[in-house]
Amino acid sequence: MVDDDDSMRKLVRIRLADTYEVVDTGDPAQALALALEHHPDAILLDVMMPRLSGFELCQSFQSLSYTSDIPIFVVSGGGEARAKYEEHCQRLGAKAYIDKPIDFAQLKSKLAAELQKDRPERRNEVRIRMRLGLRLKGKNDDGTILEQLATTEDVSAQGFLASCERNLIKGTEFQVYLLRDTARYAGRARVVRKESGSAPWQRYGFQFEETTAEWVMQQNRC
């Protein structure tokens, strides 16, 4: 629950305690960190808050692969506020708009219906939208060297999603170089999926076999 109204957060905790564990904050700037830490089943979000609006938060949640699958329920003013903001919230990815004062029977019904839906398995890794220039170096089936420039769309410690012009074959392994001031070797990655059809630039998912300290995200090690 993200709402700068302390009494509202307390009420939500009390009324949902019989069904859900509620993690809440009155600081919208803290909300993203809490979502990354707890990866909740749903997010209840007020629209009008100081420093960072619910609209901006909704966009942030949708932009990260690790939080983009979490259903967002906007809980905000009814009447004119609803007429003004509901459509915009839906365009940003919100599943429902709940008026204040909250009808908790309605809220529980909408939460239950949404959480019962079949959704793709959540990633167990943090992915961040980031554009990086890469040079991929591998071998064709006949042993000839294959070099390809690519641009990432999102990255994680375990892999990345990238676009390139050439048709790549699933399972092909590449040496990955980051293109910054110089080409820096970042590790070896394998093509694990293709994510687009006949577009000029194809999108591929890569999974690392190994990484170096040059890669932008590192795995936590015990």
VOLUMVO-656153 format. One record per residue: x, y, z of N, C-alpha, C in turn; residue in one letter; residue number from 1. Coordinates in steps of 0.1 Angstrom, whole numbers, padded with zeros to 4 digits, always signed. Each point is the difference from the previous one (the first is absolute). Layout:
N
    n.X    n.Y    n.Z   ca.X   ca.Y   ca.Z    c.X    c.Y    c.Z  residuo  num
      X      Y      Z      X      Y      Z      X      Y      Z        A  NUM
...
END
This chain:
222
    n.X    n.Y    n.Z   ca.X   ca.Y   ca.Z    c.X    c.Y    c.Z  residuo  num
  +0009  -0012  +0000  -0009  +0012  +0000  +0009  +0012  +0000        M    1
  -0002  +0009  -0010  +0008  +0013  -0001  -0010  +0011  +0002        V    2
  +0000  +0007  +0011  -0009  +0011  +0002  +0006  +0009  +0011        D    3
  +0000  +0013  -0002  +0006  +0010  +0009  -0009  +0002  +0012        D    4
  -0012  -0005  +0000  -0010  +0002  +0011  +0002  -0012  +0010        D    5
  +0005  +0004  +0012  +0003  -0011  +0010  -0013  -0007  +0004        D    6
  -0011  +0007  +0002  -0012  -0006  +0004  -0005  -0010  -0010        S    7
  +0001  +0004  -0013  -0004  -0009  -0010  +0008  -0013  +0000        M    8
  +0013  +0001  +0001  +0008  -0012  +0000  -0003  -0009  +0012        R    9
  -0003  +0006  +0012  -0003  -0007  +0012  -0014  -0008  -0002        K   10
  -0009  +0007  -0007  -0013  -0006  -0002  +0001  -0012  -0010        L   11
  +0008  +0002  -0010  +0002  -0011  -0010  +0007  -0012  +0007        V   12
  +0010  +0002  +0008  +0006  -0011  +0008  -0010  -0007  +0008        R   13
  -0009  +0007  +0007  -0009  -0007  +0009  -0010  -0008  -0008        I   14
  -0006  +0006  -0011  -0011  -0006  -0007  +0005  -0011  -0009        R   15
  +0013  -0001  -0004  +0005  -0010  -0008  +0008  -0011  +0007        L   16
  +0002  +0002  +0013  +0009  -0008  +0008  -0005  -0015  +0001        A   17
  -0013  -0002  -0002  -0005  -0014  +0001  +0003  -0008  -0012        D   18
  +0004  +0007  -0011  +0002  -0007  -0013  +0014  +0002  -0005        T   19
  +0006  +0012  +0002  +0013  +0003  -0006  +0009  +0006  +0010        Y   20
  +0013  -0002  -0003  +0011  +0007  +0008  +0002  +0013  -0008        E   21
  -0001  +0011  +0007  +0001  +0013  -0006  +0013  +0007  +0004        V   22
  +0008  +0004  -0011  +0012  +0008  +0002  -0004  +0014  -0005        V   23
  +0002  +0010  +0008  -0004  +0013  -0005  +0011  +0011  +0002        D   24
  -0002  +0011  -0007  +0009  +0011  +0002  -0007  +0013  -0004        T   25
  +0003  +0010  +0007  -0005  +0014  -0003  +0010  +0008  -0008        G   26
  +0011  -0006  -0004  +0010  +0006  -0008  +0001  -0006  -0013        D   27
  -0006  +0006  -0011  +0000  -0006  -0013  +0014  -0002  -0006        P   28
  +0010  +0007  +0005  +0013  -0002  -0005  +0006  -0014  +0005        A   29
  -0006  -0005  +0011  +0004  -0013  +0006  -0007  -0011  -0006        Q   30
  -0011  +0002  -0007  -0009  -0010  -0005  +0007  -0010  -0009        A   31
  +0008  +0005  -0010  +0006  -0009  -0009  +0010  -0009  +0007        L   32
  +0008  +0005  +0009  +0009  -0009  +0007  -0007  -0011  +0008        A   33
  -0012  +0004  +0006  -0008  -0010  +0007  -0005  -0011  -0009        L   34
  -0004  +0005  -0012  -0006  -0010  -0010  +0011  -0009  -0005        A   35
  +0012  +0005  -0002  +0011  -0009  -0004  +0004  -0010  +0011        L   36
  -0001  +0005  +0013  +0004  -0009  +0011  -0011  -0011  +0003        E   37
  -0013  +0004  +0000  -0010  -0009  +0004  -0008  -0007  -0012        H   38
  +0001  +0006  -0012  -0007  -0005  -0012  -0014  -0004  +0004        H   39
  -0009  +0010  +0004  -0013  -0004  +0005  -0009  -0005  -0011        P   40
  -0011  -0006  +0005  -0010  -0006  -0010  -0008  +0011  -0006        D   41
  -0001  +0012  +0006  -0007  +0011  -0006  +0005  +0013  +0007        A   42
  -0003  +0011  -0007  +0004  +0013  +0005  -0012  +0009  +0000        I   43
  -0003  +0006  +0012  -0011  +0010  +0002  +0007  +0014  +0000        L   44
  -0005  +0009  -0009  +0008  +0012  -0003  -0009  +0012  +0000        L   45
  +0003  +0010  +0008  -0007  +0013  -0001  +0006  +0008  -0011        D   46
  -0008  +0009  -0006  +0004  +0008  -0011  +0007  +0013  +0004        V   47
  -0007  +0007  +0009  +0005  +0013  +0003  +0009  +0000  +0013        M   48
  +0013  +0000  -0002  +0009  +0000  +0011  +0011  +0010  -0002        M   49
  +0007  +0005  +0010  +0010  +0010  -0002  +0013  -0007  -0005        P   50
  +0008  +0008  -0006  +0014  -0004  -0005  -0001  -0009  -0012        R   51
  -0009  -0010  +0000  +0000  -0010  -0011  -0015  -0005  -0001        L   52
  -0006  +0003  -0012  -0014  -0004  -0002  -0002  -0015  -0002        S   53
  -0012  -0004  +0002  -0004  -0014  -0003  +0002  -0003  -0015        G   54
  -0002  +0010  -0008  +0002  -0003  -0015  +0015  -0003  -0002        F   55
  +0009  +0007  +0006  +0014  -0002  -0002  +0004  -0014  +0005        E   56
  -0005  -0003  +0012  +0003  -0013  +0006  -0005  -0012  -0009        L   57
  -0013  +0002  -0005  -0005  -0010  -0008  +0009  -0003  -0013        C   58
  +0005  +0011  -0006  +0009  -0001  -0011  +0013  -0008  +0004        Q   59
  +0005  +0004  +0012  +0012  -0007  +0005  -0002  -0015  +0002        S   60
  -0011  -0003  +0006  -0003  -0014  +0002  -0001  -0008  -0013        F   61
  -0006  +0006  -0010  -0002  -0006  -0013  +0013  -0001  -0008        Q   62
  +0009  +0009  +0003  +0012  +0000  -0008  +0011  -0010  +0004        S   63
  -0002  -0006  +0012  +0010  -0010  +0005  -0006  -0014  -0002        L   64
  +0007  -0009  -0006  -0005  -0013  -0003  -0004  -0007  +0013        S   65
  +0008  +0003  +0011  -0002  -0007  +0013  -0013  +0004  +0006        Y   66
  -0005  +0012  -0003  -0013  +0005  +0006  -0011  +0001  -0010        T   67
  +0002  -0001  -0012  -0010  +0003  -0011  -0011  -0010  +0001        S   68
  +0002  -0012  +0006  -0011  -0010  +0000  -0009  +0002  +0013        D   69
  +0003  +0009  +0009  -0007  +0002  +0012  -0012  +0009  -0003        I   70
  -0013  -0005  +0002  -0012  +0008  -0002  +0000  +0012  +0009        P   71
  -0004  +0011  -0006  -0001  +0013  +0007  -0014  +0004  +0001        I   72
  -0005  +0003  +0013  -0013  +0005  +0002  +0001  +0015  +0005        F   73
  -0005  +0009  -0008  +0000  +0014  +0005  -0011  +0002  +0010        V   74
  +0003  +0005  +0011  -0010  +0003  +0011  +0001  +0015  +0002        V   75
  -0010  +0007  -0005  +0001  +0015  +0000  -0015  +0006  +0001        S   76
  -0001  +0013  -0002  -0012  +0007  +0001  -0010  -0004  -0010        G   77
  -0013  +0000  +0003  -0011  -0003  -0009  -0005  +0012  -0007        G   78
  -0012  +0000  -0006  -0006  +0011  -0006  +0008  +0006  -0011        G   79
  +0003  +0013  +0001  +0008  +0007  -0011  +0014  -0005  -0002        E   80
  +0006  -0004  +0012  +0013  -0006  -0001  +0001  -0013  -0008        A   81
  -0010  -0008  +0002  -0001  -0013  -0007  -0002  +0003  -0015        R   82
  -0009  +0009  -0004  -0003  +0003  -0014  +0013  +0006  -0006        A   83
  +0008  +0007  +0007  +0012  +0006  -0005  +0012  -0009  -0002        K   84
  +0001  -0010  +0010  +0012  -0008  +0001  -0001  -0014  -0004        Y   85
  -0012  -0006  +0000  -0002  -0014  -0001  +0006  -0005  -0014        E   86
  -0004  +0006  -0011  +0005  -0005  -0013  +0015  +0001  -0001        E   87
  +0005  +0011  +0005  +0015  +0002  -0001  +0007  -0011  +0008        H   88
  -0006  -0004  +0012  +0006  -0010  +0008  +0000  -0014  -0007        C   89
  -0011  -0002  -0007  -0001  -0013  -0008  +0010  +0000  -0011        Q   90
  +0002  +0011  -0006  +0011  +0001  -0011  +0013  -0003  +0005        R   91
  +0003  +0003  +0013  +0013  -0002  +0006  +0001  -0014  +0005        L   92
  -0011  -0008  +0000  +0001  -0014  +0003  -0007  -0004  +0013        G   93
  -0007  +0009  +0006  -0008  -0003  +0013  -0011  -0010  -0004        A   94
  -0003  -0009  +0009  -0010  -0010  -0002  -0014  +0005  +0004        K   95
  -0001  +0009  +0009  -0013  +0005  +0005  +0002  +0013  +0007        A   96
  -0011  +0008  +0001  +0000  +0012  +0007  -0010  -0001  +0011        Y   97
  +0004  +0001  +0013  -0009  -0002  +0011  -0002  +0014  +0007        I   98
  -0012  +0004  +0001  -0003  +0013  +0006  +0002  +0000  +0015        D   99
  +0004  +0012  +0005  +0000  +0002  +0014  -0013  +0008  +0004        K  100
  -0007  -0003  +0011  +0004  -0010  +0010  -0001  -0014  -0006        P  101
  +0009  -0009  +0004  +0001  -0014  -0006  -0012  -0009  +0004        I  102
  -0006  -0006  -0010  -0009  -0011  +0002  +0009  -0013  +0001        D  103
  +0002  -0004  +0013  +0010  -0011  +0001  -0005  -0013  -0005        F  104
  -0013  -0002  +0000  -0006  -0013  -0007  +0004  +0000  -0015        A  105
  -0002  +0012  -0006  +0003  +0001  -0014  +0015  -0002  -0003        Q  106
  +0008  +0007  +0009  +0015  -0001  -0002  +0004  -0015  +0002        L  107
  -0005  -0007  +0010  +0004  -0014  +0002  -0004  -0008  -0012        K  108
  -0012  +0002  -0005  -0005  -0007  -0012  +0009  +0002  -0012        S  109
  +0004  +0012  -0003  +0008  +0003  -0011  +0014  -0005  +0002        K  110
  +0006  +0000  +0012  +0013  -0006  +0002  -0001  -0015  -0002        L  111
  -0010  -0006  +0006  -0001  -0015  -0002  -0001  -0004  -0014        A  112
  -0008  +0007  -0008  -0002  -0003  -0014  +0013  +0002  -0008        A  113
  +0007  +0010  +0003  +0013  +0003  -0007  +0010  -0011  +0003        E  114
  +0001  -0003  +0013  +0011  -0009  +0005  -0003  -0014  -0004        L  115
  -0012  -0004  -0004  -0003  -0013  -0004  +0003  -0002  -0015        Q  116
  +0003  +0010  -0007  +0003  -0001  -0014  +0014  -0007  -0002        K  117
  +0000  -0007  -0011  +0013  -0007  -0003  +0009  +0011  -0006        D  118
  +0012  +0001  +0005  +0010  +0010  -0005  +0013  -0007  -0002        R  119
  +0008  +0005  -0009  +0013  -0006  -0002  +0008  -0001  +0013        P  120
  +0008  -0010  +0001  +0009  -0001  +0012  +0008  +0012  +0002        E  121
  +0001  +0005  +0012  +0008  +0012  +0002  +0014  -0002  -0001        R  122
  +0008  +0009  -0005  +0014  -0001  +0000  +0006  +0000  +0014        R  123
  +0010  -0008  +0003  +0006  +0001  +0013  +0013  +0008  -0001        N  124
  +0000  +0009  -0009  +0012  +0009  -0002  -0005  +0014  -0002        E  125
  +0008  +0010  +0003  -0004  +0014  -0002  +0005  +0004  -0014        V  126
  -0009  +0005  -0008  +0003  +0004  -0014  -0002  +0015  +0000        R  127
  +0009  +0008  -0007  -0001  +0014  -0001  +0000  +0004  -0015        I  128
  -0009  +0009  -0003  +0001  +0005  -0014  +0012  +0009  -0002        R  129
  +0008  -0004  -0009  +0013  +0007  -0002  +0005  -0002  -0015        M  130
  +0003  +0010  -0006  +0005  -0001  -0014  +0015  +0001  +0000        R  131
  +0006  -0011  -0005  +0015  -0002  +0000  +0003  -0005  -0014        L  132
  +0011  +0006  -0006  +0005  -0005  -0012  +0009  -0012  +0002        G  133
  -0002  -0011  -0008  +0008  -0012  +0002  +0006  -0004  -0014        L  134
  +0011  -0007  +0001  +0005  -0008  -0011  +0000  -0015  +0003        R  135
  -0007  -0008  -0008  -0001  -0014  +0003  +0009  -0007  -0010        L  136
  +0008  -0009  +0005  +0009  -0007  -0009  -0001  -0015  +0003        K  137
  -0004  -0008  -0011  -0002  -0014  +0001  +0005  -0007  -0012        G  138
  -0006  -0012  -0003  +0004  -0008  -0011  -0013  -0005  -0007        K  139
  +0000  +0000  -0013  -0010  -0007  -0008  +0002  -0015  +0001        N  140
  -0010  -0007  -0006  +0000  -0015  +0000  +0012  -0005  -0007        D  141
  +0005  +0008  -0011  +0011  -0004  -0008  +0014  +0004  +0007        D  142
  -0001  +0006  +0011  +0012  +0004  +0007  +0005  +0014  -0003        G  143
  -0006  +0007  -0009  +0004  +0014  -0003  -0004  +0009  +0011        T  144
  +0008  +0011  +0002  -0003  +0009  +0011  -0012  +0009  -0003        I  145
  -0009  +0001  +0010  -0011  +0009  -0002  +0001  +0011  +0010        L  146
  -0001  +0012  -0005  +0000  +0012  +0009  -0013  +0008  -0003        E  147
  -0006  +0005  +0011  -0012  +0007  -0002  -0001  +0011  +0011        Q  148
  -0004  +0012  -0004  -0003  +0011  +0009  -0015  -0002  +0006        L  149
  -0002  +0003  +0012  -0013  -0001  +0006  -0002  +0011  +0011        A  150
  -0012  +0002  +0003  -0004  +0010  +0010  -0009  -0006  +0010        T  151
  +0003  +0001  +0013  -0008  -0007  +0010  -0013  +0009  +0003        T  152
  -0010  -0007  +0004  -0013  +0006  +0004  -0001  -0001  +0016        E  153
  +0003  -0011  +0005  +0001  -0002  +0014  +0011  -0009  +0004        D  154
  +0005  +0001  +0012  +0012  -0008  +0004  -0002  -0005  +0014        V  155
  +0007  -0011  +0004  +0000  -0006  +0013  +0014  -0005  +0002        S  156
  +0002  -0006  +0012  +0013  -0006  +0003  +0001  -0013  -0008        A  157
  -0011  -0006  -0004  +0000  -0013  -0006  -0001  +0001  -0016        Q  158
  -0004  +0011  -0005  -0002  +0001  -0014  -0005  +0013  -0005        G  159
  -0005  +0001  -0012  -0005  +0012  -0006  -0009  -0002  -0012        F  160
  -0008  +0009  -0003  -0008  +0000  -0012  +0005  +0011  -0009        L  161
  +0003  -0004  -0013  +0007  +0009  -0009  -0006  -0001  -0014        A  162
  +0002  +0010  -0008  -0005  +0001  -0013  +0012  +0000  -0010        S  163
  -0001  -0007  -0011  +0010  +0001  -0010  -0006  -0003  -0014        C  164
  +0008  +0002  -0011  -0006  -0001  -0013  +0001  -0015  -0005        E  165
  +0010  -0007  +0004  +0002  -0013  -0005  -0009  -0011  +0006        R  166
  -0003  -0010  -0007  -0008  -0011  +0005  +0009  -0009  +0008        N  167
  -0002  -0002  +0013  +0008  -0008  +0008  -0007  -0013  +0004        L  168
  +0008  -0010  +0001  -0005  -0014  +0003  +0000  -0003  +0015        I  169
  -0011  -0005  +0005  -0001  -0003  +0014  +0011  -0010  +0004        K  170
  +0006  +0003  +0011  +0011  -0009  +0005  +0014  +0005  -0004        G  171
  +0001  +0009  -0010  +0013  +0005  -0004  +0006  +0008  +0012        T  172
  +0013  -0002  +0002  +0007  +0006  +0011  +0008  +0012  -0006        E  173
  +0001  +0011  +0007  +0007  +0012  -0004  +0009  +0005  +0011        F  174
  +0011  +0005  -0003  +0008  +0009  +0009  -0007  +0014  -0001        Q  175
  -0001  +0006  +0012  -0008  +0012  +0001  +0010  +0011  +0004        V  176
  +0000  +0011  -0008  +0009  +0011  +0002  -0009  +0013  +0002        Y  177
  +0003  +0007  +0011  -0007  +0013  +0002  +0007  +0011  -0008        L  178
  -0007  +0008  -0007  +0005  +0010  -0009  -0001  +0013  +0008        L  179
  +0011  +0004  +0006  +0001  +0013  +0007  +0011  +0008  -0006        R  180
  +0010  +0005  +0008  +0011  +0006  -0007  +0008  -0010  -0008        D  181
  +0001  -0012  +0005  +0006  -0011  -0007  -0009  -0012  +0001        T  182
  +0002  -0011  -0008  -0008  -0012  +0001  +0006  -0008  +0012        A  183
  -0009  -0002  +0010  +0004  -0007  +0012  -0007  -0014  +0001        R  184
  +0008  -0010  +0002  -0006  -0014  +0001  -0008  -0001  +0012        Y  185
  -0013  -0004  -0001  -0009  -0001  +0011  -0004  -0014  +0003        A  186
  +0003  -0010  -0009  -0003  -0014  +0004  -0005  -0007  -0013        G  187
  -0005  -0013  +0003  -0005  -0008  -0011  -0015  -0002  +0003        R  188
  -0008  +0002  -0011  -0015  -0002  +0001  -0005  -0008  -0011        A  189
  -0011  -0007  +0003  -0007  -0009  -0010  -0014  +0005  -0004        R  190
  -0003  -0001  -0013  -0014  +0004  -0004  -0010  -0010  +0006        V  191
  -0010  +0004  +0008  -0009  -0009  +0005  -0014  +0001  -0005        V  192
  -0003  +0012  -0006  -0014  +0002  -0006  +0001  +0011  -0010        R  193
  -0010  +0000  -0009  -0003  +0011  -0010  -0013  +0006  +0004        K  194
  -0001  +0013  +0001  -0012  +0006  +0005  -0007  +0009  -0010        E  195
  +0003  -0001  -0013  -0007  +0008  -0010  -0001  -0008  -0013        S  196
  -0008  +0004  -0009  -0003  -0007  -0012  +0009  +0005  -0012        G  197
  -0007  +0007  -0009  +0007  +0004  -0013  +0005  +0014  +0000        S  198
  +0001  +0007  +0012  +0004  +0014  +0000  +0015  +0000  -0005        A  199
  +0004  +0012  -0005  +0014  +0001  -0005  +0010  -0003  +0011        P  200
  -0003  +0005  +0012  +0009  -0002  +0011  -0006  -0011  +0009        W  201
  +0007  -0011  +0002  -0006  -0011  +0008  +0004  +0001  +0014        Q  202
  -0008  -0005  +0009  +0003  +0001  +0015  +0003  -0014  +0005        R  203
  +0011  -0001  +0007  +0004  -0013  +0005  +0003  +0000  +0015        Y  204
  -0004  -0010  +0007  +0004  -0002  +0014  +0013  -0007  +0001        G  205
  +0010  +0005  +0008  +0013  -0007  +0002  +0001  -0003  +0014        F  206
  +0006  -0012  +0003  +0004  -0004  +0013  +0015  -0002  +0002        Q  207
  +0006  +0006  +0010  +0014  -0001  +0002  +0004  -0014  +0004        F  208
  +0011  -0004  -0006  +0007  -0012  +0005  +0011  +0004  +0011        E  209
  +0006  +0012  -0003  +0009  +0006  +0010  +0000  +0015  -0002        E  210
  +0004  +0007  +0010  +0001  +0015  -0002  +0013  +0004  +0007        T  211
  +0005  +0012  -0005  +0012  +0006  +0007  -0005  +0012  +0008        T  212
  +0010  +0006  +0006  -0004  +0012  +0008  -0004  +0012  -0008        A  213
  +0001  -0001  -0013  -0004  +0011  -0009  -0015  +0001  -0002        E  214
  -0007  -0012  +0003  -0014  +0000  -0003  -0007  +0010  +0011        W  215
  -0011  +0006  -0005  -0006  +0011  +0008  -0007  -0005  +0013        V  216
  -0004  -0012  +0001  -0006  -0006  +0012  +0007  -0012  +0004        M  217
  +0002  -0002  +0012  +0007  -0012  +0005  -0009  -0008  +0009        Q  218
  +0002  -0013  +0000  -0008  -0009  +0008  +0005  +0001  +0015        Q  219
  -0010  -0001  +0009  +0004  +0000  +0014  +0006  -0014  +0003        N  220
  +0011  +0000  +0008  +0006  -0013  +0003  +0001  +0000  +0015        R  221
  -0002  -0012  +0006  +0001  -0002  +0015  +0014  -0001  +0004        C  222
END
